[in-house]
Amino acid sequence: MVQVAVSEFRGHLNKYLKAVQQGETLVLTSRNREIAKITAPDDKRLSAQEKLNELRKTATVGDVLSETGETWKASK
């Protein structure tokens, strides 16, 4: 986490935005008081993949190929 004065942020906007894109969190200050935090958005695909990986650890899959012994209406 990097603290940056608003005046410094304005003067070097591209530099700080690139840092945010690379995962850095910026804390903007005015008169030594925190006024805002800037972070990159979460990658929703990565978050979803992490959740699926966690579920994969707890899931059990039974026999899906053998017949169940039940008669389905679609098979008549």
DSSP file (Angstrom, degrees, kcal/mol; ACC not computed):
  #  RESIDUE AA STRUCTURE BP1 BP2  ACC     N-H-->O    O-->H-N    N-H-->O    O-->H-N    TCO  KAPPA ALPHA  PHI   PSI    X-CA   Y-CA   Z-CA
    1    1 A M              0   0    0      0, 0.0     2,-0.5     0, 0.0    25,-0.2   0.000 360.0 360.0 360.0 127.7    0.0    0.0    0.0
    2    2 A V  E     -a   26   0A   0     23,-2.7    25,-3.2     2,-0.0     2,-0.5  -0.929 360.0-144.2-114.5 130.7    1.4    3.3   -1.1
    3    3 A Q  E     +a   27   0A   0     -2,-0.5     2,-0.4    23,-0.2    25,-0.2  -0.810  24.2 177.8 -93.4 132.6    0.4    6.7    0.3
    4    4 A V  E     -a   28   0A   0     23,-2.9    25,-2.4    -2,-0.5     2,-0.1  -0.999  28.3-124.1-137.6 133.4    0.3    9.5   -2.2
    5    5 A A  E  >  -a   29   0A   0     -2,-0.4     4,-2.6    23,-0.2     3,-0.2  -0.476  29.1-118.8 -70.6 147.7   -0.6   13.2   -1.8
    6    6 A V  H  > S+     0   0    0     23,-2.2     4,-2.6     1,-0.2     5,-0.2   0.885 114.8  53.6 -56.4 -41.2   -3.3   14.3   -4.2
    7    7 A S  H  > S+     0   0    0      1,-0.2     4,-1.7     2,-0.2    -1,-0.2   0.899 110.8  46.2 -63.2 -40.2   -1.0   16.9   -5.8
    8    8 A E  H  > S+     0   0    0     -3,-0.2     4,-1.4     2,-0.2    -2,-0.2   0.899 111.5  52.8 -66.0 -41.5    1.6   14.2   -6.4
    9    9 A F  H  < S+     0   0    0     -4,-2.6     3,-0.4     1,-0.2     7,-0.2   0.920 108.5  49.9 -60.8 -45.5   -1.0   11.8   -7.8
   10   10 A R  H >< S+     0   0    0     -4,-2.6     3,-0.9     1,-0.2    -1,-0.2   0.901 110.6  50.1 -59.5 -42.2   -2.3   14.5  -10.3
   11   11 A G  H 3< S+     0   0    0     -4,-1.7    -1,-0.2     1,-0.2    -2,-0.2   0.742 123.5  28.7 -71.5 -23.8    1.2   15.2  -11.5
   12   12 A H  T 3X S+     0   0    0     -4,-1.4     4,-2.0    -3,-0.4    -1,-0.2  -0.240  74.1 144.4-131.6  45.0    2.1   11.5  -12.1
   13   13 A L  H <> S+     0   0    0     -3,-0.9     4,-2.6     1,-0.2     5,-0.2   0.897  72.0  49.8 -54.2 -50.5   -1.3   10.0  -12.9
   14   14 A N  H  > S+     0   0    0      1,-0.2     4,-2.2     2,-0.2    -1,-0.2   0.906 109.7  52.1 -58.9 -43.2   -0.1    7.5  -15.5
   15   15 A K  H  > S+     0   0    0      1,-0.2     4,-1.6     2,-0.2    -1,-0.2   0.922 113.5  42.9 -58.8 -46.6    2.6    6.2  -13.3
   16   16 A Y  H  X S+     0   0    0     -4,-2.0     4,-2.0    -7,-0.2    -1,-0.2   0.853 111.3  53.8 -73.6 -34.2    0.3    5.6  -10.4
   17   17 A L  H  X S+     0   0    0     -4,-2.6     4,-2.3    -5,-0.2    -1,-0.2   0.882 107.5  51.8 -67.1 -36.3   -2.5    4.0  -12.5
   18   18 A K  H  X S+     0   0    0     -4,-2.2     4,-1.4    -5,-0.2    -1,-0.2   0.899 108.0  52.2 -63.8 -39.6    0.0    1.6  -13.9
   19   19 A A  H  <>S+     0   0    0     -4,-1.6     5,-2.4     1,-0.2    -2,-0.2   0.897 109.1  49.8 -62.5 -40.0    1.0    0.6  -10.4
   20   20 A V  H ><5S+     0   0    0     -4,-2.0     3,-2.0     1,-0.2    20,-0.4   0.910 106.6  55.1 -64.9 -42.2   -2.7    0.0   -9.6
   21   21 A Q  H 3<5S+     0   0    0     -4,-2.3    -1,-0.2     1,-0.3    -2,-0.2   0.822 104.6  55.3 -59.2 -30.6   -3.0   -2.2  -12.7
   22   22 A Q  T 3<5S-     0   0    0     -4,-1.4    -1,-0.3    -5,-0.1    -2,-0.2   0.348 132.0 -91.2 -87.2   6.6   -0.1   -4.3  -11.4
   23   23 A G  T < 5S+     0   0    0     -3,-2.0    -3,-0.2     1,-0.3     2,-0.2   0.402  79.6 138.8 105.1  -2.2   -1.9   -4.9   -8.1
   24   24 A E      < -     0   0    0     -5,-2.4     2,-0.5    -6,-0.2    -1,-0.3  -0.492  44.9-138.8 -75.0 144.8   -0.7   -2.0   -5.9
   25   25 A T        -     0   0    0     -2,-0.2   -23,-2.7    14,-0.1     2,-0.4  -0.915  15.6-153.7-103.5 130.3   -3.2   -0.2   -3.6
   26   26 A L  E     -aB   2  38A   0     12,-2.5    12,-2.8    -2,-0.5     2,-0.6  -0.852   5.9-158.5-104.6 138.6   -2.9    3.6   -3.5
   27   27 A V  E     -aB   3  37A   0    -25,-3.2   -23,-2.9    -2,-0.4     2,-0.4  -0.966  15.0-149.7-113.0 114.1   -4.0    5.6   -0.5
   28   28 A L  E     -aB   4  36A   0      8,-2.6     7,-3.1    -2,-0.6     8,-1.4  -0.678  16.2-167.5 -85.9 135.9   -4.6    9.2   -1.5
   29   29 A T  E     -aB   5  34A   0    -25,-2.4   -23,-2.2    -2,-0.4     2,-0.4  -0.909  16.7-167.6-124.2 151.1   -4.0   11.9    1.1
   30   30 A S  E >  S- B   0  33A   0      3,-2.3     3,-1.1    -2,-0.3   -25,-0.0  -0.967  85.1 -10.0-136.4 119.5   -4.8   15.5    1.5
   31   31 A R  T 3  S-     0   0    0     -2,-0.4     3,-0.1     1,-0.2    -1,-0.1   0.902 130.4 -57.1  55.9  42.7   -3.2   17.4    4.3
   32   32 A N  T 3  S+     0   0    0      1,-0.2     2,-0.4     0, 0.0    -1,-0.2   0.650 113.9 118.7  64.0  19.0   -1.9   14.1    5.7
   33   33 A R  E <  S-B   30   0A   0     -3,-1.1    -3,-2.3     0, 0.0     2,-0.3  -0.952  70.3-116.2-114.6 134.9   -5.4   12.7    6.0
   34   34 A E  E     +B   29   0A   0     -2,-0.4    -5,-0.2    -5,-0.2     3,-0.1  -0.506  40.5 163.9 -67.4 127.0   -6.6    9.7    4.0
   35   35 A I  E     +     0   0A   0     -7,-3.1     2,-0.3     1,-0.4    -6,-0.2   0.599  58.9   2.4-119.2 -19.6   -9.3   10.6    1.6
   36   36 A A  E     -B   28   0A   0     -8,-1.4    -8,-2.6     2,-0.0     2,-0.4  -0.990  50.7-142.8-163.3 156.3   -9.5    7.7   -0.8
   37   37 A K  E     -B   27   0A   0     -2,-0.3     2,-0.5   -10,-0.2   -10,-0.2  -0.987  15.2-159.3-122.5 137.9   -8.1    4.3   -1.7
   38   38 A I  E     +B   26   0A   0    -12,-2.8   -12,-2.5    -2,-0.4     2,-0.3  -0.974  19.9 163.1-120.0 123.2   -7.6    3.2   -5.3
   39   39 A T        -     0   0    0     -2,-0.5   -14,-0.1   -14,-0.2   -19,-0.1  -0.933  40.8-101.9-133.8 158.0   -7.4   -0.6   -6.1
   40   40 A A        -     0   0    0    -20,-0.4     3,-0.1    -2,-0.3   -19,-0.1  -0.489  48.5-100.0 -73.5 149.3   -7.7   -2.6   -9.3
   41   41 A P        -     0   0    0      0, 0.0     2,-0.1     0, 0.0    -1,-0.1  -0.349  43.5 -97.3 -67.5 153.3  -11.0   -4.4   -9.7
   42   42 A D        -     0   0    0      1,-0.1     2,-1.0    -3,-0.1     3,-0.1  -0.437  32.0-118.1 -68.2 143.0  -11.2   -8.1   -8.9
   43   43 A D     >  -     0   0    0      1,-0.2     4,-2.3    -2,-0.1     5,-0.2  -0.754  26.1-163.4 -81.9 105.5  -10.8  -10.5  -11.7
   44   44 A K  H  > S+     0   0    0     -2,-1.0     4,-2.5     1,-0.2     5,-0.2   0.827  86.0  55.8 -64.6 -32.4  -14.2  -12.2  -11.6
   45   45 A R  H  > S+     0   0    0      2,-0.2     4,-2.3     1,-0.2    -1,-0.2   0.924 109.4  46.4 -65.5 -41.9  -13.0  -15.1  -13.7
   46   46 A L  H  > S+     0   0    0      2,-0.2     4,-2.3     1,-0.2    -2,-0.2   0.912 112.3  50.5 -65.6 -42.3  -10.2  -15.8  -11.3
   47   47 A S  H  X S+     0   0    0     -4,-2.3     4,-1.9     1,-0.2    -2,-0.2   0.913 111.3  48.1 -62.2 -43.5  -12.5  -15.5   -8.3
   48   48 A A  H  X S+     0   0    0     -4,-2.5     4,-2.4     1,-0.2    -1,-0.2   0.902 110.6  51.6 -64.1 -41.2  -15.0  -18.0   -9.9
   49   49 A Q  H  X S+     0   0    0     -4,-2.3     4,-2.3     1,-0.2    -2,-0.2   0.894 108.0  52.0 -63.4 -40.2  -12.2  -20.4  -10.8
   50   50 A E  H  X S+     0   0    0     -4,-2.3     4,-1.8     2,-0.2    -1,-0.2   0.903 109.7  49.5 -62.8 -40.9  -11.0  -20.3   -7.2
   51   51 A K  H  X S+     0   0    0     -4,-1.9     4,-2.3     2,-0.2    -2,-0.2   0.915 110.7  49.9 -64.3 -42.8  -14.5  -21.1   -5.9
   52   52 A L  H  X S+     0   0    0     -4,-2.4     4,-2.4     1,-0.2    -2,-0.2   0.893 108.2  53.3 -63.2 -39.1  -14.8  -24.0   -8.3
   53   53 A N  H  X S+     0   0    0     -4,-2.3     4,-1.0     2,-0.2    -1,-0.2   0.883 109.0  49.3 -62.9 -38.0  -11.5  -25.4   -7.2
   54   54 A E  H  X S+     0   0    0     -4,-1.8     4,-0.6     1,-0.2     3,-0.5   0.910 112.0  48.0 -66.6 -42.3  -12.7  -25.3   -3.6
   55   55 A L  H >X S+     0   0    0     -4,-2.3     4,-1.5     1,-0.2     3,-1.2   0.871 103.5  62.2 -65.2 -36.0  -15.9  -27.1   -4.5
   56   56 A R  H 3< S+     0   0    0     -4,-2.4    -1,-0.2     1,-0.3    -2,-0.2   0.832  97.6  58.4 -58.8 -32.8  -13.9  -29.7   -6.5
   57   57 A K  H 3< S+     0   0    0     -4,-1.0    -1,-0.3    -3,-0.5    -2,-0.2   0.770 114.7  35.1 -68.8 -25.6  -12.2  -30.7   -3.3
   58   58 A T  H << S+     0   0    0     -3,-1.2    -2,-0.2    -4,-0.6    -1,-0.2   0.553  94.3 103.6-107.1 -10.4  -15.5  -31.6   -1.6
   59   59 A A     <  -     0   0    0     -4,-1.5     2,-0.4    -3,-0.1    -3,-0.0  -0.436  50.0-161.1 -77.5 146.0  -17.5  -33.0   -4.5
   60   60 A T        -     0   0    0     -2,-0.1     2,-0.5     0, 0.0    -2,-0.0  -0.989   1.9-158.2-124.8 138.9  -18.2  -36.7   -4.9
   61   61 A V        -     0   0    0     -2,-0.4     3,-0.1     1,-0.0    -2,-0.0  -0.967   9.7-161.3-119.2 123.0  -19.2  -38.2   -8.2
   62   62 A G        -     0   0    0     -2,-0.5     2,-0.7     1,-0.2    -1,-0.0  -0.036  48.2 -52.6 -85.1-166.0  -20.9  -41.6   -8.2
   63   63 A D        +     0   0    0      1,-0.2    -1,-0.2     2,-0.1     0, 0.0  -0.614  55.7 171.1 -73.4 112.3  -21.4  -44.0  -11.1
   64   64 A V        +     0   0    0     -2,-0.7    -1,-0.2     1,-0.1     4,-0.1   0.435  68.6  56.9-103.2  -1.4  -22.9  -42.0  -13.9
   65   65 A L  S    S+     0   0    0      2,-0.1    -1,-0.1     3,-0.0     3,-0.1   0.769  85.8  83.3-101.8 -31.2  -22.7  -44.6  -16.6
   66   66 A S  S    S-     0   0    0      1,-0.1     2,-0.1     2,-0.0     0, 0.0  -0.334  88.7 -95.7 -74.7 156.5  -24.6  -47.6  -15.3
   67   67 A E        -     0   0    0      1,-0.1    -1,-0.1     2,-0.1    -2,-0.1  -0.389  22.6-145.1 -69.0 149.4  -28.3  -47.9  -15.5
   68   68 A T        -     0   0    0      2,-0.2    -1,-0.1    -2,-0.1     3,-0.1   0.664  32.9-121.0 -89.3 -17.9  -30.3  -46.7  -12.5
   69   69 A G  S    S+     0   0    0      1,-0.4     2,-0.3     0, 0.0    -2,-0.1   0.357  75.4 120.0  91.0  -6.1  -33.0  -49.3  -12.8
   70   70 A E        -     0   0    0      1,-0.0     2,-0.6     0, 0.0    -1,-0.4  -0.686  62.8-129.6 -91.9 146.2  -35.7  -46.7  -13.1
   71   71 A T        -     0   0    0     -2,-0.3     2,-0.3    -3,-0.1     5,-0.0  -0.844  22.1-152.4 -95.6 126.4  -37.9  -46.4  -16.2
   72   72 A W    >   -     0   0    0     -2,-0.6     3,-0.9     1,-0.1     4,-0.4  -0.711  19.3-129.3 -96.2 148.8  -38.0  -42.9  -17.7
   73   73 A K  G >  S+     0   0    0     -2,-0.3     3,-1.1     1,-0.2    -1,-0.1   0.846 108.8  59.4 -62.6 -33.6  -40.9  -41.6  -19.6
   74   74 A A  G 3  S+     0   0    0      1,-0.2    -1,-0.2     2,-0.1    -3,-0.0   0.729 100.4  56.4 -69.0 -21.5  -38.6  -40.5  -22.4
   75   75 A S  G <         0   0    0     -3,-0.9    -1,-0.2     1,-0.2    -2,-0.2   0.507 360.0 360.0 -90.9  -3.6  -37.4  -44.1  -22.9
   76   76 A K    <         0   0    0     -3,-1.1    -1,-0.2    -4,-0.4    -2,-0.1   0.454 360.0 360.0 -80.9 360.0  -40.8  -45.6  -23.5
